[in-house]
């Protein structure tokens, strides 16, 4: 298969295949770690208010720099916007299918998202797929770029566990690419996308990121990617099989997700 065709299937431009990102300066990495911690706690902060917060912490930084770092990190303030930006060329945005829908069983709705993860001398992007009902993390992947291939690998692993009725994501290019939606539709899964800036449409993944960062990433300050990967594998094992959730009646996600075999045996909504 030609490189051109492979890029088309993955929803990538050919130039991005050969792109080697320049490393960020140490000072920018330090600022990005501060931004990540504040954004995780208050995801409604945009570049203007984030700049003001940094300045209140004694940082000498302007809004232009903060806006660029937020873009590199893949972060956007979460708040309702009067106009939604258009998807990339050739990308389809699907409607949000879950408004007013009661989530009553495992494998009814899955969701995926991507977050920035700081390292001592760099950063990575973390993607995860979660079952809404049980909060069970079905699959996750790390990447040093925001291309869509690592998300597709994660999706393949998740679909190897089962099939949801609906799969919800935001409108990021990784999820509006034809390859992502095509795999879901080919598996008989309905594709749902939340509105830009609507955190409540994907709230369970947002809560997962807070748990991952405050209970693992920030505590350990991982030095390198292998350390981060081992740490996340350990944490997700704990999260799924040992961490008791108040919203689940103080049961673990693994116990609740296992109840899907006790339901009617059907998948979906």
Secondary structure, DSSP 8 states (H G I E B T S, - for coil): --HHHHHHHHT--HHHHH-------HHHHHHHHHHHHHHHH-TT--HHHHHHHHHHTT----HHHHHHHHHHHT----S--SS-----TT--------TT----STTSEEEEEEEEEEETTEEEEEEEEEETTT--EEEEEEESS--SHHHHHHHHHHHTT---SEEEE-S-HHHHSHHHHHHHHHTT-EEEE--TT-GGGGHHHHHHHHHHIIIIIHHH---SHHHHHHHHHHHHHHHHHT--BGGGTSB-HHHHHGGGGGS-S----
